[in-house]
Amino acid sequence: MNPKRIIHLKDGKSESNQKYVIYWMQQSQRVHYNHALSYAIELANQKDLPMLVYFGLTPSYPEANLRHYYFMLEGLKEVKGILHHFGINFVFKLESPEKGIQRYLGDAYALVMDYGYLRHQKLWRKEVLDIAVQKEYSLSIDLIDTDLIVPVRIASDKAEYGAYTLRPKIKRMYLEFRDFSRTPVLKNKGHLNIDSDDDLSDIKKLTDQLDIDQSVKISPIYHGGYTNASKLFSDFLENKANQYMLSNDPSLSLTSKMSMYLHFGQISALEIMDRMFLAIDHGHLDGASFDAYIEQLLVRRELAFNYVTYNKGYDQFESMTEPWAYMTMNEHEFDKRDYLYSKNELESYQTHDPYFNAAMKEMVFTGYMHNYMRMYWAKKIIEWSPTYKEAYQTILSLNNKYFIDGRDPNSYTGIAWCFGKHDRAWTERSVFGKLRYMNDKGLERKFNIEGYVKDIENIINNNPPIVKS
Ligand SMILES: Cc1cc2nc3c(=O)[nH]c(=O)nc-3n(C[C@H](O)[C@H](O)[C@H](O)COP(=O)(O)OP(=O)(O)OC[C@H]3O[C@@H](n4cnc5c(N)ncnc54)[C@H](O)[C@@H]3O)c2cc1C
């Protein structure tokens, strides 16, 4: 592993009562290509200790609902099976993780945490570090950035202005971060007699008993876990990747659908990139398609992580975009809106625009939407809301409610982009001011947008929603 992935938080000392090394799995919910897990195994091997992987599931995770929990639990169930196979103890508990993990700290030789990029994830990790220091536990603590190809703080030490400022920096160093060979074999496969974990075997039963928002149904199309991610990506590589340059057309369905798996850390961005390199080496993928995909996976995605890292108010209307964008919105605040829709009308696809309605249906029904339609969808909400602030709040709440990949750095950045962040000023017009404008004529001119509408209807008609009894 490139040592730049490691943030060493606390020294430890070796003591005879130490029973294991813990990896607190939170952001990176996978075994494959998980630098944090590998690092923890290496520490355990140095001392010939067994390993404990801990996952705490809180029913009050910010904005999470049944759709999110179900997808995540499908992945965790698989993680549990693989870890068992590797001789690694796994404890899954229904509790707040930053509290639950504390009961294991006193007996540990080392704690390894994966890096979480959002505010509450950082606070959780800080709380655990503070407790360990305060209680003078002897364990060492390290934080490992394993969900990005180039860790944010290494790529840049400041908020980047746009993709064009981050791109040259990241392109200079990303090859140094092709640093995963394989998960080390754990030497001591000893079974730890610690309190039994909660039952992950029946996800439906488990989610039924959780006190969570059950109103958003499980996606009938997308299912969680590394195996599903990996199969979907193989299909993308075989059948779609060479046409990725055409993937802007929503009717062609040429994108990889990796965002939901990346969001839960069920697959690693580095593994995806390594598989793209392999396809190039074997002559299955052309360079232009590779570059176009890497632009999204590496540059655009990591720009989003740069954004949430260096913009503390990444989820607040007042602090999410650029001064020029606020200025133009102030100037156009009272422009007449030709259509005004309530959040409820938008959410139940009751607008005059069939393309918006189709996109909204895709989101509500499947938990996914194509990138181009996400832009169009959000731009229309700006156009049809009484104020920009209300538009922002509606977009953010629907985004995070329905998308499986919602509540991600990419969510906040994608939405801020619609309000001018990482974009430039365009020709001034009513309602949008200098913000980029999108309209239905553009969709009709560029794409087979009627085909997209039909596809969504077909998906809905052929896949009745999974309604939990
Ligand atoms: C208004 C709006 C809201 C968005 N909300 C989310 C969200 O909640 N969660 C989320 O993950 N993404 C969000 N995005 C970014 C983007 O639309 C999705 O990441 C992408 O559509 C996911 O589909 P895919 O995996 O098939 O993409 P592919 O085209 O196959 O791209 C591969 C990967 O590259 C990254 N990527 C692709 N497009 C972008 C982009 N525009 N910005 C940053 N990274 C990108 C993603 O990690 C993606 O999985 C949003 C964009 C907009 C404009």
The ligand as an SDF file (V2000), in Angstrom:
LIG
                    3D

 53 58  0  0  0  0  0  0  0  0999 V2000
  -28.1750   16.6840   -9.7190 C   0  0  0  0  0  0  0  0  0  0  0  0
  -27.2000   15.5520   -9.5960 C   0  0  0  0  0  0  0  0  0  0  0  0
  -27.2950   14.6880   -8.5210 C   0  0  0  0  0  0  0  0  0  0  0  0
  -26.3840   13.6310   -8.3890 C   0  0  0  0  0  0  0  0  0  0  0  0
  -26.5090   12.8040   -7.3130 N   0  0  0  0  0  0  0  0  0  0  0  0
  -25.6190   11.7960   -7.1240 C   0  0  0  0  0  0  0  0  0  0  0  0
  -25.7260   10.9410   -5.9920 C   0  0  0  0  0  0  0  0  0  0  0  0
  -26.6000   11.0920   -5.1550 O   0  0  0  0  0  0  0  0  0  0  0  0
  -24.8050    9.9520   -5.8690 N   0  0  0  0  0  0  0  0  0  0  0  0
  -23.8300    9.7420   -6.7920 C   0  0  0  0  0  0  0  0  0  0  0  0
  -23.0170    8.8180   -6.6250 O   0  0  0  0  0  0  0  0  0  0  0  0
  -23.7080   10.5430   -7.8660 N   0  0  0  0  0  0  0  0  0  0  0  0
  -24.5730   11.5600   -8.0620 C   0  0  0  0  0  0  0  0  0  0  0  0
  -24.4540   12.3690   -9.1720 N   0  0  0  0  0  0  0  0  0  0  0  0
  -23.3230   12.1620  -10.0890 C   0  0  0  0  0  0  0  0  0  0  0  0
  -23.6170   11.1970  -11.2660 C   0  0  0  0  0  0  0  0  0  0  0  0
  -24.8160   11.5310  -11.8680 O   0  0  0  0  0  0  0  0  0  0  0  0
  -23.6530    9.7220  -10.8330 C   0  0  0  0  0  0  0  0  0  0  0  0
  -22.4970    9.4080  -10.1000 O   0  0  0  0  0  0  0  0  0  0  0  0
  -23.7270    8.7970  -12.0620 C   0  0  0  0  0  0  0  0  0  0  0  0
  -24.8680    9.0950  -12.8030 O   0  0  0  0  0  0  0  0  0  0  0  0
  -23.7470    7.3730  -11.6010 C   0  0  0  0  0  0  0  0  0  0  0  0
  -24.0420    6.4950  -12.6350 O   0  0  0  0  0  0  0  0  0  0  0  0
  -23.0100    5.4070  -13.1530 P   0  0  0  0  0  0  0  0  0  0  0  0
  -22.3270    4.7510  -12.0080 O   0  0  0  0  0  0  0  0  0  0  0  0
  -23.7610    4.5430  -14.1080 O   0  0  0  0  0  0  0  0  0  0  0  0
  -21.9630    6.3540  -13.8930 O   0  0  0  0  0  0  0  0  0  0  0  0
  -20.8280    6.0420  -14.9660 P   0  0  0  0  0  0  0  0  0  0  0  0
  -21.0490    6.9460  -16.1150 O   0  0  0  0  0  0  0  0  0  0  0  0
  -20.6970    4.6150  -15.2470 O   0  0  0  0  0  0  0  0  0  0  0  0
  -19.5300    6.5990  -14.2220 O   0  0  0  0  0  0  0  0  0  0  0  0
  -18.6540    5.7830  -13.4340 C   0  0  0  0  0  0  0  0  0  0  0  0
  -18.4500    6.4210  -12.0930 C   0  0  0  0  0  0  0  0  0  0  0  0
  -17.8670    7.7230  -12.2440 O   0  0  0  0  0  0  0  0  0  0  0  0
  -18.4040    8.6050  -11.2710 C   0  0  0  0  0  0  0  0  0  0  0  0
  -19.1840    9.6720  -11.9240 N   0  0  0  0  0  0  0  0  0  0  0  0
  -19.9250    9.5990  -13.0440 C   0  0  0  0  0  0  0  0  0  0  0  0
  -20.4830   10.7960  -13.3300 N   0  0  0  0  0  0  0  0  0  0  0  0
  -20.1010   11.6240  -12.3430 C   0  0  0  0  0  0  0  0  0  0  0  0
  -20.3440   12.9940  -12.0520 C   0  0  0  0  0  0  0  0  0  0  0  0
  -21.1030   13.7670  -12.8370 N   0  0  0  0  0  0  0  0  0  0  0  0
  -19.7940   13.5290  -10.9440 N   0  0  0  0  0  0  0  0  0  0  0  0
  -19.0130   12.7830  -10.1430 C   0  0  0  0  0  0  0  0  0  0  0  0
  -18.7360   11.4830  -10.3710 N   0  0  0  0  0  0  0  0  0  0  0  0
  -19.2730   10.9130  -11.4460 C   0  0  0  0  0  0  0  0  0  0  0  0
  -19.3480    7.7870  -10.4020 C   0  0  0  0  0  0  0  0  0  0  0  0
  -18.6450    7.3330   -9.2820 O   0  0  0  0  0  0  0  0  0  0  0  0
  -19.7360    6.6540  -11.3380 C   0  0  0  0  0  0  0  0  0  0  0  0
  -20.1730    5.5030  -10.6580 O   0  0  0  0  0  0  0  0  0  0  0  0
  -25.3480   13.4500   -9.3360 C   0  0  0  0  0  0  0  0  0  0  0  0
  -25.2450   14.3260  -10.4140 C   0  0  0  0  0  0  0  0  0  0  0  0
  -26.1600   15.3690  -10.5480 C   0  0  0  0  0  0  0  0  0  0  0  0
  -26.0190   16.3010  -11.7000 C   0  0  0  0  0  0  0  0  0  0  0  0
  1  2  1  0
  2  3  1  0
  2 52  2  0
  3  4  2  0
  4  5  1  0
  4 50  1  0
  5  6  2  0
  6  7  1  0
  6 13  1  0
  7  8  2  0
  7  9  1  0
  9 10  1  0
 10 11  2  0
 10 12  1  0
 12 13  2  0
 13 14  1  0
 14 15  1  0
 14 50  1  0
 15 16  1  0
 16 17  1  0
 16 18  1  0
 18 19  1  0
 18 20  1  0
 20 21  1  0
 20 22  1  0
 22 23  1  0
 23 24  1  0
 24 25  2  0
 24 26  1  0
 24 27  1  0
 27 28  1  0
 28 29  2  0
 28 30  1  0
 28 31  1  0
 31 32  1  0
 32 33  1  0
 33 34  1  0
 33 48  1  0
 34 35  1  0
 35 36  1  0
 35 46  1  0
 36 37  1  0
 36 45  1  0
 37 38  2  0
 38 39  1  0
 39 40  1  0
 39 45  2  0
 40 41  1  0
 40 42  2  0
 42 43  1  0
 43 44  2  0
 44 45  1  0
 46 47  1  0
 46 48  1  0
 48 49  1  0
 50 51  2  0
 51 52  1  0
 52 53  1  0
M  END
$$$$
